Amino acid sequence: KKGNYDHFMQKEIHEQPHSLTTTMRGRLKDNSVVLGGLKDHLKTIRHSRRIIFIGCGTSYNAALAARPFLEELSGIPVTMELASDLLDRQGPIYREDTAVFVSQSGETADTLLALEYALGNGALCVGVTNTVGSTLARRTHCGVHINAGCEIGVASTKAYTSQIVVMAMMALAIGADKISTQPRREAIINGLSDLPKNVAEVLKLDGEMRDLAKSLIDTQSLLVFGRGYNYATALEGALKVKEVALMHSEGMLAGEMKHGPLALVDETLPIIVIATHDACFSKQQSVIQQLHARKGRLIVMCSEGDATSVCPMGSCRVIEVPQVADCLQPVINIIPMQLLAYHLTVLRGYDVDQPRNLAKSVTTE
Ligand code: M6R
C-alpha cells in the first residue's frame, strides 16, 4: 500500500528512518555488533586471503560504498566484482576467499550464477539479501538479512541504505578482534545509532530537491563526481537518475576528472560534486575550483556549515547535508540524489515505479 504517498518509490525513500531502524534492531549491543547469521563463520572470514564483493546494479554500488571501511576494519584486501563480468571472465576465486553476494531480491540470475561458480571453487559464500527464503539466502553458507521491508519500486532506495548499514555491521563484527581499532569501532557504532535521526533530517531537503529538479528538467545529461567513501554515491545517484528519470547521467570518480571527463565541462552541463567533510575534502575543494575555472554549472553537496568554504565564489548551487561518521556519510548523501531522481521523473512525466524496459528482479542472464 502506498499510504499517503503518490508512488512506492516516494514512500520507500521517506521510509528510510524506519527501515534503517529495523535493519539494526537487536544487532547493536553495548558497543558491539551481534549478527547471528555470521557469528559461527567470523573466524574463517578473518583468516581469508581476500574478501570479494559480488552483485549487480544498486547492490554492487552498496558494496562499493562498504569497501573502504571493510578494508579498514578487517585489514583484508577487498575486491569488487560485477556478477556478469566475473562470469564473462571466469575470474579466479579460491578456497581461501570469502565471497560476499549482495542482492535485494536474492533472485538475480547473474548473481546466482556467480554464487554457483564461487561455491564450485570452494570459497566461503556469504549472502546479504532482503528476501528471506530466496535462492541466495538458501544457497550461501551463511549471511545477514537486511530487514528493510518489502521494496516495490523498481528503483532500489531503502534496500541500498540498509545494505550499506548491514555491511558496516559486518565490518564491525569481522574487525572486533582488533584492540587498536576499538575507539574507531565505537565511534561508528554511535554513528549507526544516530543514523535514523540524521536520515529524517536529510529528508527535509525534499522541497529543495524538487526545486533543483525543476531547474534540470530539460537538461540532456547530468554528471556526478565523488571519491573515497562517496565514489559509490556518485555511481548510485547517477544510476537512479538514468533509470527512472530517463536522463543520461554518469557517476564518475573525481580523481579521474583530468583523465578525460574534464573535456565535457562547459556552462550548460550540470555537474553535482559530492564534497562532504572527510579525508578527501581538500581534494574535492580543488576539483570544484578547477570546474569553476572552466565555467562548469556546479551543484555541490557539502556538510552543513561548509557552504562558503566549498563555494567561496558563490556561483554554485549548494546542497547542505548533516555530517555523520565519514564511513556512514554515503547513507546520508544518497538521499538527496534519490529525491532528485524521484522529482525529475515526476516532472518529466515518466512512470516512477515501473520505468521503461526494466524489471524489479532480473531473473535471466
Ligand atoms: O535484486 P538485486 O539487488 O540483485 O538487483 C540488482 C539490480 O538489478 C538492481 O539493483 C537494479 O540495478 C535496480 N533496479 C537499481 O535501482
Boltz pocket constraint, residues with backbone or C-beta under 6 A from the ligand:
constraints:
  - pocket:
      binder: B
      contacts: [[A, 56], [A, 57], [A, 58], [A, 59], [A, 102], [A, 103], [A, 104], [A, 105], [A, 106], [A, 107], [A, 108], [A, 111], [A, 154], [A, 155], [A, 156], [A, 157], [A, 239], [A, 243], [A, 359], [A, 360], [A, 361], [A, 362]]
      max_distance: 6.0
